[in-house]
Every structure is written in C-alpha cells, then in structure tokens.
Amino acid sequence: MFATLLNYMDRQVLPQIATELLKDYGLDNARYGKVGRNFAWAFAVGSIFFGLIADRIGPRLLYPFVLIGWSVAGLATPLMADPRFTSLLEDPAEPGTGPYLWLLYCRTLLGFFEAGHWPCALLTARQILTAKDRPLGNGLLQSGASLGAILVPPYIAAVRHLGGGWEIAFWTIGVIGLLWVPVWLLLVRRGDLDHPTETPNAVTPDSPSPPFVWGHFICVYATLFAVILGISVSWQFIREWLPKYMKESQGFSADTTDFIVPAYYISAELGCFAFGVFVRWLVLRGREVHSARITGYAVFAGITASAALVGVVGGGWPAVGAIILAGFGILGLHPCYYALAQELPTRHMAFLSGMLAAAAWFAVGKVQELMGAHIQATGSYDQGFVLAGLAPLPGLIALVILWRKR
C-alpha cells in the first residue's frame, strides 16, 4: 500500500502544478496531452516487460528495482528548469521545446518504471490473500493510490505558502521512494515471494484447479480487457486533467483547487474500501462470490456515470459534486478488476495481467493526446467527462455475458 502511495505521489505532482508550468514553460494543453500520452504508452510497454520478469523472478528483487527507477525519474524532472540541461534539447524555431522535451522524457521513464509496481503488487497480494479476502485486500492495496493523491495537493500548497518552488515536491517524494527500498528488503525474506505459487487456502484438495480450456480463457480475458479499459480511461482522464479543469476552465484559485482535488481522492478512497466491504457483506449473506462482484460492479459503475453530468449541470460547484461522486465509483471498481485478474492462470498471471494493462494504457495514451488537442482547440472538458462517466459500462456487459463460472 505504501508503494502504491509513493507511485501515485510521484505521478500526481505534475497534474497539480501543470497550470503553473504553462505560465513559466509554455506547457499548453496540446503538449500536456502528449506528455500524458507518452506516460501511458511507456506504462503499457513496462506492463508487458515487467510482467514477464515478475513471473520468473517474483517481486522481492523486482519491486526495489522498479521503485528506484521511478524515484530517479521523479528526481530528474525538476531539471527541466535548468538551462544547462534543457538547452541540449531546445529548438530555436520553437520556444520552450527544451523544458517540454525534458519533461516528456522524464515522464516517459516514470511511466515505464511505475508499470512494474502492479505485477509486483498483484503477485504479492495473491500470495498472502485467499479468494474471499481479495476484494477487501485489493481495496487496501489500491487505497494507496488515493492516499497518495490526497497528500500531494496540501503538500504542494504548504510548500507554496512557505515560499518554496514546485521542484521541492519532486525531490522530496523521490527521496522517500528510495528509502522504501531497504525497508522492503528487510521485511521480505529471501524466498518468501520469489516463486509465486497458488496459496494453500485458495485451492484445497477438495477443490482442485480446473483444467485449462481455451474457450473459457478467451471469454475471461476479453471480459478483463473490457473492464480494465473502462476503468483506466475513466480514472486516468480525471486524474490527469482535474486540476487544470478546476483552474483553467472553472476559474478556481490554486488554493481552492488544492482543497477540491483531495476531496475527490478522499471520495475515491472511501469507494475503494466500500466496494470490498459491500462484496464481502453480500457473500456473508449467502451470495456466490462472482455474483456479488457483478452486483458491486453494477452499483459502482452507476455511481461513476455521474461524471457524464459535468457539462449538463453547467460547471461550478455542481460539477465538482458530480466529479467527487464519480471518484467514489471509479476507484471502487479497481479492486473488482484485481480480484478477477487474480483468477488468471497462476503461473503466468503477471504477464497476462501486464498484457491487459498494456492494451488499456495504449488506449489511455491516445485518449490523453486527443483530449489535449480537443481542449486546446475548444477549451471544453465536457466530452472527456462524458467518456470518463460511461467508459466502465461495457465492462459490466462483458461480465454479465462472457464471464462464466469455471
């Protein structure tokens, strides 16, 4: 959970200060969309690459490697303010290309290494959680994302009011990430997680693993793709653009935005836990586990759809309310996906889930690029919020039609 928190703190600093970088470094919405695209596409490549490695060596040694990688990328980002580095990339015919390209490359590296977090986290969670505990346990894991995003705005506001520059946030979070590594190596003993296997409680002698059937696997994999594509598009659009929407479209001050953004992630945090509690409650009342998951997915997808109302309510505080409510639904859907993905064949779970994440992130990258160009041309974010609100619904349809009990 703490690794997830660091992952999102490193990721979330840029969206929170992007408007300020626009003023100082010419980071307009079209360029910002391309930065988001490169981050997403690098995340996609990293999902495949680290998924393959995680299946072979396990998370004990891989986890520190990827965390060092994304921490160093975060530490290097503020060098975009140093002409000694950015002048090497500057195009005299296009002002601001040096800082922009430096930022682009740092975010590309950040996305690549951050992708390694998820196969490590999923393998670790699978090892220590039984099937009935995974929705709640994955909710705890995923809650680190919203906790990290909650902490970033007030931290940046505190730095700003104390007279510090935006660079401090990148530096301090990067250093904390490096300090995580020795703690992990101290707590996880050699051999604990190096060779992922099915946990004893997940499959008992009375319920052996079912035989592999291609038809069933294809249906399951298609369902997982529909689910992760929908929740990724929803979550990543709002994560990337929310602070800019508040400041540049709705005219909220930086201080007010630093209050609204944590409220969104607090709502998301509550939703993440609420999904696990809700599904567990249904199971305890006699509902079959997968049926409970589908019910939970339907409820939380409906809540997510409130994001589509942003343009309808006319912006302002009503739009803020719709977005905050949507956050409760969107992050609640994530532990559902993780629990479903952890039912993939154990031996190749990290690689198979990495392929799913890669496909989703390639789509997210294109969405970020297109929305950046659209927002730059029109100044409107409404289409993006409609897409964010409705994107999880195809996953619900796939769960009802394609997923079948083994």
N, C-alpha and C positions, 0 to 999 in steps of 0.2 A: 504494500500500500504506500509506503514511504517512497519507494522507487517511482511509483506512478505519480505521486505528488510532485517529485522533482522533475519528472518527464514533462508534466503539464506546466510547471512554473517556467521552465526553460522555453517551452513552446509559446506561453501566453504573454510573455513580456512584450513581444513585438506588436501584437494587435492592440495592446493597451497604450502604446506610445506612437502608433503609426501616424496619427494626425500631426503630432509634433515633428516627426521626421519629414512629413510632407512640407512643412514650413521651412525646415532647415536644409533639407537634402533633395527636394523635388520628387519625393516618393508619391506620385499621383496614383489614382485608383487602378489605372491600367497596369502600371509597373507593380503595384502591390498585388494585383491579381496574378501576375506572372511569378512573383515570389511565392505566393500560395500554391501555384501550380507546381513549381519546382520542388517545394517541400513535399507535396503529396506524391509526386512521381518518384522522388527519391525514397519516400516511405514505402511505396509499392515495391521498388527493387529490393530494398532492405528486408521487407517482409519475406520475400522468397529466399534471399540469400541467408538470412539468419534463421529462418525456419528449417532449411536444410541442415545447417550446422547444429542447431539445438537438438534435432532428432538424434544426432550422432554423439555429441559430447555432453548433452544436458546443460542445465542452466548455471551450475555452480561457477564455472570459469567464464562462460559466455556473458553472463549478466554483468560482471565487473567491466569486461571489455567494452560492451556497448555503452555502459553508463559513463565510462571515461571518455568515449568518443563523443557523445552528445554534450557532455560538460565542456570539453575543449572547444567544440563548435560554438557553444554559447559564450565562452570566454573570449573567443576571437571576434565575435560580432561587433563590439564597440570600436574595433579598429577601423570601421567604416568612417569614423570621424577624423582619422589621422591621414593627412595628405601623403605622408611618406609611403603608405601602402596603397591608397586608392589611386594615386597618380599613375601607377603602373597599369591601371585598367581604364583610365579616363580617355574618352574620345572627344577631342577638341570641338568637333562639329556638333556634339550633343551634350550640353552641360548636365552635370550630375551623374554621368554614367559610371564614374569611378566608385562613389559610395554605393550606388544602386547595385552594381555588379558584385561588389564585395559582400553586400548583404545577401544577394541572390545565392552566391556560392556558399556562404556560411549556413544559410537556411537549408540549402540542398544537403550539406553534410549533416546538419541537425536532423533532418527528416530520415536520412539513411540510417543513422545510428539509433534514433529513437524507435525505429521499427523493430529493432532487436529486443526491446523491452517486452513486447506482447507474447512472443513464443516462450520466452523465459518465464513470464508470469503465469501463463496458462499451464505450462508443464508443472510448475511448482504447485499451483492450486490443485491440479488434477491429482498430484501425488498425495496431498495431505487432506483432501476432502472427498467424502462419499457423494454419490449421485444426489441424494436428498438434501445434502448440505450445500451443494454447489451454487444454487441461485443466491442464497444469502451470502455465502463466502465470496462469490464473484462480485456481489454488490459491495462488500467491504473492500475488495481489491480495486474495483472501479471507482469507489468513492475517493480514492487518492487523486483522481483527475479533477473532480470538482473542488476538493480541498485546496489543491494547488492553485486552481484558477481563482478561488475565493481570496487567497492570501496575496496574490500579485497586485491587484488594484490598490488596496490600502497601503501595501509596502511602497509602491511607486509614489502614491500620494504623500506618504511620510517623507520619502527621500526628496521629493519636490519641495515640500514646505520647509525642509531643513536646509535647502539651498544646494542639494546635490544634483548631479546630472543623471540623465537616463542611463548612462553607461554602468552606474553602480549596481543596478538590478541584475544586469547580465553577469557582472563579475562575481557578486556575492553568491548568486544561485549556482553558478558554475563551480565555485569552490566547495560549497556544501555538497554538491554532487560527487566531487572527488572524495570527500570524507565518508560518503556512504560505503565506498568500496571495502575498506578494511573491516568495517562492521559486518558486512555480509560474509566475508571470508572467515571472520571469527565465529559467527553464529552457525554457519552451514559447514558441517564436517565433510571431509573428503569421502566420496562415495554416497552421500545422502541423496543427491539428485542427479548424479552423472549419467545414470542409465534408466530413463523413465520406463516404468512398467505399470501395469494395471494395479491399483491399490487393492489389498486383500478384501476390504469391505465393499468394493464396488462390484466385484464378481465373485460369487461364492460357488462352492462345489454344487450347490443345488440349482444355481442359475448360471450355467457355463456361457462363455462368449458365443454368440450365434455365428453360423458360417457366413463368410463373405459372399454377398450377392450383388453383382454389378448393377442390376436394375434398381435395387433398393438404394445403393450407394449414389447413383446418379440423381435420383429424386431427392435424397437428403442433401446432396451437395448443391443442387440447384436451389433448394429452399434456403440453405445457409447463405448462398450468394445474394438472393433477393433480400434477405433480412439485413445482412451487413451493408449492402449497397444503400438501402434506405436509411438506416440509422447513421451511416457515415456521412451521407450527403446532408442530412438534417443537422447533425451535431457540428460538423466541420464548417458549414456555411455560417451558422450563428457564432461559433467560436471565433472565426476569423474576422467577421465583419461587424459584430455587435458594437464594440467601442466606437468605430468610425461612424456607424449609423447614428448613434446617440449624439456624437459631437458635430458631425458634418451635415447630417440630414435633419435632425431634430433640434439642433442648436443647444443641447445641454452643455453645461460647463464641464471642464475636466474633473472638478471635484464631485459634481453630481453624477457624472459617468462612473467615477470610482466608487460610488455608492450603488448604482444600478447594477453594474456588472457582477459584483459579489452577490447581490440579491438573486440574480439569475442562477449563479452556480450553487448558492445555498439551496434554492428550489430543486436544482438538479441533484444535489447531494441527497436531499430528502427522498426524491423519487427513486434514486438508485437503491436505497435501503428499503423503501416502501414496496418495490417490486418483489424483492426477496421475501419480505415478511408476508406479503399478500399471497404469493405462491405457496409458501410453507403453510400458511393458515388453511388454504384450500386443501392441501394434501392431508393435513391433520384432520380435516373434516370428512375425509374419505375419498377425495377426488384423486384420480390417477395423475401421476406426476406430469405427463406431457399434456394432458387435458388442462391441468392447472396453468401450465406455461402458456398455452394458447389463449386461455381466458385472460391471463395477465397481459399478454402482448396486445390483445384487442383493446383492453381498457386503456393501456398506456399509449397506444397508437392514437386512440381517440383524443387523449389529452394533448398529444403532440400536435394534432391538427389545429390547435388554437393559433399556432404561428401563422397559418394562412389568413388570419383575420387582421393582420397588422395593417394592411392597406385599407381594409374595409372600415376599421374604426377611426381612421383619419390621423394616425400617428399620435405623438404626445404620450401622456401617461396611460391612456387606454392601451396603446400599442405596447408600452412597457409591461403592462399587466399580462397581455396575451403572450409576450415572449417569455416572461418569467414562468407562466403556467406551462408553456411548451417545454421549457427546460426540465420540469418535473417529469414529463412524459418521456422525453428523448433519452435521458441518461438511464431511466428505469428500464428501457429496452435493451441496454447493453448487457447486463448480467444474464438476461434471457438468451442472447446470442452466445455468450461464453459457455453457458451450460449446455446448449445444443452442440456447439463446436467440440466440446469435450467428450462427445459421444462418437466422434470420428475414430477410425481405427487407431489404436493406441500407438503403434509402432511409428506411424507417420503423421501423428496429429499436428506437430508443429509445422511441418512442411505443408500439409493440406490446408491448415488454417492460414498459413502465410500466403498461399496462393489466393485464397479468398480475400484476404486483406489487400493483396496487391491489386487484384481486379477492382476492388472498391476504391482504392486510393488513386488508381489511374483515372477513374471516373470523377472522383472528387477534384483532382487536379484540373481536369478540363472544365468542370463547373466553376472552379475558382477563377480560372482565366477568363471564361466567357462572362461571368458576373462582373469581374473587374472592368472589362471593356464596356459592358452594358451600363454599369453605374457611372463610369467616366463619361459616357455619351449622354445619359438621360438624367443622372442624379437621383434615380429612383432605386430603392432596395426592395420594392414590393414583390416583384417576381421571385426574387431569391427566398423571401419568407414564405411565399406560397409553396414553392418547391420543398422547402425545409419542413413545412407542416404536413404535406401529403406524401412525402417520399417513403415513409415506413409502411404504407398501406399495401403495396404489392407483396411485401414480406408476409403480412397476415394472410393474404390469399394463398400464397405458396404453402404456408404452414397448414392451412386447412385442407388443401387439395393434394399436395405432393408428399408431405411427411406421413409416413406410415410406421406404425409400431413394428419393431423387428420381431 
